[in-house]
Amino acid sequence: MPHPLSSLTPTIIPQMSPELPSYLSTPLKIGKVEVRSRVLQSPLSGVTDQVFRRLVRRYAPESMMYTEMVHASQIKHVRELPQIMDVDPDERPISVQLFDCRPDFLAEGAQMAVQEGADTVDINMGCPVNKITKNGGGSSLLRQPQLAEQIVGAVVAAVEVPVTVKTRIGWDDREINILEFGRRMEAAGAQMITIHGRTRAQGYNGKAQWEWIKRAKETLTIPVIANGDINSVETALQCLAETGADGVMCSRGTLGYPFLVGEIDWFLKTGELKQPPTVVERLRCAQEHLQALFEYKGKRGIYQSRKHMTWYARGFSGAHQLRHQLAQIESVQEGQDLIERAIAQL
Ligand SMILES: Cc1cc2nc3c(=O)[nH]c(=O)nc-3n(C[C@H](O)[C@H](O)[C@H](O)COP(=O)(O)O)c2cc1C
């Protein structure tokens, strides 16, 4: 049966309120956890700290957020970790994402994540970075399905909260094994799987191959979340129509744009497009982000803010120069002044 969204082309979506399939306005059930949104903010290392999540949550209060990935064996030193696993007791729903390849470390890490406040524990089986794959973690688990099963089994046995997996479609185009891999994760006890529709070899390049997410959705009974190239309401609808996924997860589209998850969530709930933020609103958000990062992390927050600031400075005349300047700021005041001047010149 064609998906109810499949007759809508992305270009006509803005002009109409389509009949959205009713499941999209029902809660997403991750085991015993109910999430009242079908749009998720992905884990992004170096980005999705508490400050960023708070901004995203302002526009998407019901969406699931993820911490940056946390190395399970470092979790014992969680107090010393640079606030990677800090969870505000008020931020719900929240998933802590762990990476490692040792089931016992991951099981112990998951227990600590739950103590920190995790509503679900997610295992990273998709990271393509060499440093991680050569130690057997991230996407290299796609090539070690038995170990991946042991990991899921050990973590499920260690915690009461649902355990989920985020992965890719395969190692490379010759080794696309998401269907078999997904079945094995489900059988091992995973309660949801997020599939980034690229292979490990693709890295972050080329198009996400949503057709594999569709096939995985047809194969599995646990919720399947589609990830990759979801940068707008239109692409979210297109992806849902093409895959029939239970939800979508936004990633790079949220860099410098913490409004995205909320925009898609709003559309799925109401059938209406939210007015996008103006350039001034985006730049005011950048100023708030900068201030909050400094308050949260001190001087380190300023250095980390540089990349965020350059992501905000897009899409208006003078943005190129502002980006260049923001990439070098040494203080909050310097950043605020630069943005203030840019706003005055708009
Ligand atoms: C800067 C950056 C950091 C990322 N960090 C993580 C991470 O910590 N955990 C994870 O599972 N995926 C991570 N990813 C992958 C994204 O969550 C997502 O799967 C990927 O970017 C595909 O979605 P997109 O095409 O919408 O960007 C990261 C990606 C980027 C660009």
The ligand as a MOL file (V3000), in Angstrom:
LIG
                    3D

  0  0  0     0  0            999 V3000
M  V30 BEGIN CTAB
M  V30 COUNTS 31 33 0 0 0
M  V30 BEGIN ATOM
M  V30 1 C 29.8630 17.1080 13.9920 0
M  V30 2 C 29.1710 15.7690 14.0340 0
M  V30 3 C 29.1910 15.0240 15.1930 0
M  V30 4 C 28.5360 13.7940 15.2610 0
M  V30 5 N 28.5340 13.1020 16.4380 0
M  V30 6 C 27.8320 11.9580 16.5450 0
M  V30 7 C 27.7410 11.2600 17.7940 0
M  V30 8 O 28.2950 11.6740 18.8170 0
M  V30 9 N 27.0010 10.1190 17.8070 0
M  V30 10 C 26.3570 9.6310 16.7030 0
M  V30 11 O 25.7050 8.5940 16.7660 0
M  V30 12 N 26.4210 10.2730 15.5230 0
M  V30 13 C 27.1220 11.4200 15.4240 0
M  V30 14 N 27.1430 12.0940 14.2320 0
M  V30 15 C 26.3350 11.6060 13.0950 0
M  V30 16 C 24.9510 12.2630 13.0630 0
M  V30 17 O 24.2340 12.0200 14.2590 0
M  V30 18 C 24.1170 11.7920 11.8720 0
M  V30 19 O 23.9550 10.4010 11.9490 0
M  V30 20 C 24.7310 12.1580 10.5290 0
M  V30 21 O 25.2490 13.4660 10.5430 0
M  V30 22 C 23.7440 11.9810 9.3680 0
M  V30 23 O 22.6940 12.9090 9.3900 0
M  V30 24 P 22.6880 14.2550 8.4680 0
M  V30 25 O 22.9280 13.8330 7.0570 0
M  V30 26 O 21.3250 14.8330 8.6930 0
M  V30 27 O 23.7690 15.1290 9.0130 0
M  V30 28 C 27.8520 13.2910 14.1200 0
M  V30 29 C 27.8530 14.0380 12.9470 0
M  V30 30 C 28.4940 15.2630 12.8800 0
M  V30 31 C 28.4550 16.0500 11.6000 0
M  V30 END ATOM
M  V30 BEGIN BOND
M  V30 1 1 1 2
M  V30 2 1 2 3
M  V30 3 2 2 30
M  V30 4 2 3 4
M  V30 5 1 4 5
M  V30 6 1 4 28
M  V30 7 2 5 6
M  V30 8 1 6 7
M  V30 9 1 6 13
M  V30 10 2 7 8
M  V30 11 1 7 9
M  V30 12 1 9 10
M  V30 13 2 10 11
M  V30 14 1 10 12
M  V30 15 2 12 13
M  V30 16 1 13 14
M  V30 17 1 14 15
M  V30 18 1 14 28
M  V30 19 1 15 16
M  V30 20 1 16 17
M  V30 21 1 16 18
M  V30 22 1 18 19
M  V30 23 1 18 20
M  V30 24 1 20 21
M  V30 25 1 20 22
M  V30 26 1 22 23
M  V30 27 1 23 24
M  V30 28 2 24 25
M  V30 29 1 24 26
M  V30 30 1 24 27
M  V30 31 2 28 29
M  V30 32 1 29 30
M  V30 33 1 30 31
M  V30 END BOND
M  V30 END CTAB
M  END
